[in-house]
Amino acid sequence: MPLIPELEKPSLPPSLWAATATEEPCQAPPLTGEASAEVLVIGGGYTGLSAALHLAEQGRDVLLLDAAEPGWGASGRNGGQVIPGLKDDPEAILEHYGQDVGNRIVGTVGGAADAVFDLVRRHGIACDAVQNGWIQPAHSPQALEVATARARQWERQGVDVRLLDADQVHAMIGCQPLYHGGWLDPRGGSVQPLSYARGLARVATSHGARLHGNTRVLRLQREGAEWRAVTGSGEVRARQIILATNGYTDALWPGLRRSVVSLFSQQIATAPVPEELRARLLPGRQSVSDTRKLLWYFRLDAHGRLLMGGRGEFSDRPTLEQGKPLLAPLRKLFPELTDLPLEYSWAGRVAMTRDHLPHLHVLEEGVFAGLGFNGRGVAMGTVMGRLLAELAGGRPPEEMPYPVTPLKPIPFHGLHRPVTRMLIHYYKIFS
Ligand SMILES: Cc1cc2nc3c(=O)[nH]c(=O)nc-3n(C[C@H](O)[C@H](O)[C@H](O)COP(=O)(O)OP(=O)(O)OC[C@H]3O[C@@H](n4cnc5c(N)ncnc54)[C@H](O)[C@@H]3O)c2cc1C
């Protein structure tokens, strides 16, 4: 019995992104029979595709397998907000991890959004990419203090942040006066997430990576100096393996699934906002995620639809009806959009970690994993792929620009849903 039943039904779930993607699905036929490669990448989201692309650029012989099509997971279904940084602030990271490790983490995550836009530019990926900033509005006076301190910390790291008072926030968002101020991070922006994933797949292929979809890896076995990855219809032999399965991680590697908590996040999109309202609704087209624990995150797409996201309780294929709870924040912020029809509702799995950091592991000699983006993997998944490619290229873990840590399964992980929820609050992974 698969741990992720949805992977047994691997067609692309309906979403705004599936309906509007500009990049075509790349050629990724199922693997049949026997194949071999220097490096086998398992998982075809941003992490796996970026790993495959960076490896192929180095001239490595790389083969990627995905249980569905590349971009099928969260990478083809997210909000498309390209956000640098993590939930923890730079100085908290420096204090907790010390100058050496702390600086590596802050430097890597701080440059993550630029890494996305650079790749898009360098390879001409058609994904409506705009690097016009990310706004974090504060929902309470206390949250404003925290957000201001965060902005100041990034400023001390050399980022040209902009502090915003309440009037400026409301003018930039064009919403009701619900916020107390906030800040703008100029490094952020947005992409059409599925087009971005497909673009990465196309470019990886053009550099020689072999991609196969509808091919779930069922088992990994060590055979001498090689690994044998067994699928339903074939097998791959490779000296190195990269696991890039994030919220869809199954039992393939002992303990990996239990090192993260996999949760659904959900999105809705309205019909295009009427022309007369567009001039004042997010006129700068920035992405927004506020400071609430269960945050509201929203933006416009390239066609003027308003997207709203939040925690979801459902499945990989929520109905429109199941998306309706997200209309409540949308209507509070933009009451003039109350009658605008809801056109799409979709969801996917994110992977949360106890320490709020993405994890990079060397699981065994020649086996690498990167996961746990805590709902912020557009930028960081892309960078994680590059880090995984560097590890597979022989860079020693102690010289990596991001710390390599041991795998640590979360205690009591297997308990059922209510307990997982309790753990979520306990670990404050949404803070
Ligand atoms: C609704 C939603 C909104 C989000 N919004 C944002 C946002 O605005 N900004 C942001 O930064 N992040 C956002 N995220 C998070 C972001 O999408 C993820 O962090 C990121 O896409 C993770 O990429 P990935 O490549 O690691 O994993 P995924 O894209 O999830 O890919 C994992 C892949 O592994 C494959 N797989 C699993 N097991 C196997 C196996 N055994 N064999 C073969 N293949 C396997 C799956 O088929 C899947 O395609 C959001 C996520 C969701 C769901």
The ligand as a MOL file (V3000), in Angstrom:
LIG
                    3D

  0  0  0     0  0            999 V3000
M  V30 BEGIN CTAB
M  V30 COUNTS 53 58 0 0 0
M  V30 BEGIN ATOM
M  V30 1 C -0.8190 25.3220 -2.3310 0
M  V30 2 C 0.6520 25.6110 -2.1210 0
M  V30 3 C 1.0940 26.9330 -2.1400 0
M  V30 4 C 2.4580 27.2130 -1.9720 0
M  V30 5 N 2.8890 28.4930 -2.1380 0
M  V30 6 C 4.2180 28.7660 -2.1270 0
M  V30 7 C 4.6800 30.0670 -2.4600 0
M  V30 8 O 3.9050 30.9440 -2.8460 0
M  V30 9 N 6.0150 30.2970 -2.3750 0
M  V30 10 C 6.9120 29.3150 -2.0130 0
M  V30 11 O 8.1180 29.5870 -1.9300 0
M  V30 12 N 6.4940 28.0470 -1.7510 0
M  V30 13 C 5.1770 27.7400 -1.8150 0
M  V30 14 N 4.7500 26.4680 -1.6060 0
M  V30 15 C 5.7590 25.4230 -1.3130 0
M  V30 16 C 6.5040 24.9620 -2.5720 0
M  V30 17 O 5.5910 24.6970 -3.6070 0
M  V30 18 C 7.3170 23.6950 -2.2380 0
M  V30 19 O 8.1490 23.9730 -1.1180 0
M  V30 20 C 8.1930 23.2600 -3.3990 0
M  V30 21 O 7.4530 23.1710 -4.5850 0
M  V30 22 C 8.8600 21.9140 -3.0900 0
M  V30 23 O 9.4860 21.4580 -4.2610 0
M  V30 24 P 10.0800 19.9890 -4.3170 0
M  V30 25 O 10.6840 19.8180 -5.6400 0
M  V30 26 O 11.0200 19.8000 -3.1560 0
M  V30 27 O 8.8460 19.0150 -4.0750 0
M  V30 28 P 7.5630 18.7160 -5.0090 0
M  V30 29 O 7.3660 19.7700 -6.0190 0
M  V30 30 O 6.4170 18.4310 -4.1060 0
M  V30 31 O 7.9860 17.4080 -5.8190 0
M  V30 32 C 8.1560 16.1610 -5.2240 0
M  V30 33 C 8.0030 15.1310 -6.3220 0
M  V30 34 O 8.4420 13.8540 -5.8240 0
M  V30 35 C 7.7410 12.8750 -6.5450 0
M  V30 36 N 7.8820 11.6120 -5.8110 0
M  V30 37 C 7.5840 11.3380 -4.5200 0
M  V30 38 N 7.8960 10.0450 -4.2240 0
M  V30 39 C 8.4110 9.5010 -5.3490 0
M  V30 40 C 8.9170 8.2130 -5.6740 0
M  V30 41 N 8.9590 7.2250 -4.7750 0
M  V30 42 N 9.3590 7.9860 -6.9290 0
M  V30 43 C 9.3340 8.9740 -7.8670 0
M  V30 44 N 8.8700 10.2130 -7.5960 0
M  V30 45 C 8.4150 10.4760 -6.3500 0
M  V30 46 C 6.3190 13.4190 -6.6230 0
M  V30 47 O 5.6150 12.8460 -7.7180 0
M  V30 48 C 6.5670 14.9200 -6.8020 0
M  V30 49 O 6.4550 15.3360 -8.1520 0
M  V30 50 C 3.3950 26.1530 -1.7360 0
M  V30 51 C 2.9400 24.8260 -1.7280 0
M  V30 52 C 1.5940 24.5560 -1.9210 0
M  V30 53 C 1.1320 23.1350 -1.9150 0
M  V30 END ATOM
M  V30 BEGIN BOND
M  V30 1 1 1 2
M  V30 2 1 2 3
M  V30 3 2 2 52
M  V30 4 2 3 4
M  V30 5 1 4 5
M  V30 6 1 4 50
M  V30 7 2 5 6
M  V30 8 1 6 7
M  V30 9 1 6 13
M  V30 10 2 7 8
M  V30 11 1 7 9
M  V30 12 1 9 10
M  V30 13 2 10 11
M  V30 14 1 10 12
M  V30 15 2 12 13
M  V30 16 1 13 14
M  V30 17 1 14 15
M  V30 18 1 14 50
M  V30 19 1 15 16
M  V30 20 1 16 17
M  V30 21 1 16 18
M  V30 22 1 18 19
M  V30 23 1 18 20
M  V30 24 1 20 21
M  V30 25 1 20 22
M  V30 26 1 22 23
M  V30 27 1 23 24
M  V30 28 2 24 25
M  V30 29 1 24 26
M  V30 30 1 24 27
M  V30 31 1 27 28
M  V30 32 2 28 29
M  V30 33 1 28 30
M  V30 34 1 28 31
M  V30 35 1 31 32
M  V30 36 1 32 33
M  V30 37 1 33 34
M  V30 38 1 33 48
M  V30 39 1 34 35
M  V30 40 1 35 36
M  V30 41 1 35 46
M  V30 42 1 36 37
M  V30 43 1 36 45
M  V30 44 2 37 38
M  V30 45 1 38 39
M  V30 46 1 39 40
M  V30 47 2 39 45
M  V30 48 1 40 41
M  V30 49 2 40 42
M  V30 50 1 42 43
M  V30 51 2 43 44
M  V30 52 1 44 45
M  V30 53 1 46 47
M  V30 54 1 46 48
M  V30 55 1 48 49
M  V30 56 2 50 51
M  V30 57 1 51 52
M  V30 58 1 52 53
M  V30 END BOND
M  V30 END CTAB
M  END
